[in-house]
Amino acid sequence: MGGDFAPRNTIEGAVLALKEYRHIEKLFLVGDAVALGNELNRLAYQDNRIEMFHASEVVDMRESAAKAIRHKRDASISRAVDLVKNNAAQAVVSAGHTGAAVAAAVLKLRTLKGIERPAVACLLPTETKVFVLIDGGANPDSTPENLVQFAIMGAVFSEHFLGYKNPSVALMSIGQEDTKGNDVTKEAFKLLRRSGLNFRGNIEGHDLFENPAEVVVCDGFTGNVVLKTSEAIAHAIFTWLKHELFRTPVRKLGAKLAEGAFRSIKKKTNYEEYGGMPLLGVNGICIIAHGASSPLAIKNAIRAACDSIQHEINPQILRELQSYNEKFTATAPTSVQ
């Protein structure tokens, strides 16, 4: 029921996923049963893998996430997370209130042992590869220790989900020198340098797409601004190009000849192709989809959930976190009095 165009786009996306991914054994549609049924009837689609789970409430985008989860016991996101908690489902996908999805996942599933806060891992494309930006919006404020944990989770995701061996990790800051940044990033820099990760140091905004690391670490406030700004710039550039290329007949001809190249770049920069972003660090699988998700984006968010189940990221995170804690304890300075 969450999202700017729910439940219409959500149900259409679910149907697309069921048609394409035959390995899905069951898909729960959680929300107002009448509204969900009406959408399925509109699409004239029936599938015995669909099971509707009625929830009478929805978390509004203007509501406080924590309060809504506490007071709206029958909210669709709460009931969806309950299905994962009770092992009826292996993953939850939501295009609704991100804060509510994070709050429900943390309160009901809890975080992995040793993880203080979960983080949203976002995939961003460059000319040559895709990198992980973490955190994409779960934590507006973070401690240096949180950033190190984000880095560990991002590196595990990059290696096991994207296939990068020993992925490089960079810290988002306002300069490459270790003296640049605020108190949190300066302290995080010191911790990351001792972490055993493939830490390349600070990274600036212009490095994100020109000289990217495989994993870029930042707090959720910064990450969400970067994410939405990048998305807006990509959309604006294509709009500008369209206006300029159709000004004269000669330009129109050139645009027609380059149509394939434009289509490839648009696909690479289109968030719909990536679907959803995993909330790493919770004891379960939670995929956060874009609020304005199209049916294609919802389909791909469900695909991302299936991939997360297959790759078993959480056990890998626990192993890497244990390894980090052992290394950090061994290298920690001792005081003698």
Secondary structure by P-SEA (a helix, b strand, c coil): ccccccaaaaaaaaaaaaacccccccccccccaaaaaaaaaaaccccccbbbbbbcccccccccaaaaaacccccaaaaaaaaaaacccccccccccaaaaaaaaaacccccccccbbbbbbbbbcccbbbbbccccccccccaaaaaaaaaaaaaaaaaacccccbbbbbbccccccccccaaaaaaaaaaaaccccccccccccccccccccbbbbcaaaaaaaaaaaaaaaaaaaaaaaaaaaccaaaaaaaaaaaaaaaaaaaaaccccccccccccccbbbbbccccccaaaaaaaaaaaaaaaaaaaaaaaaaaaaaaaaaaaaacccccc
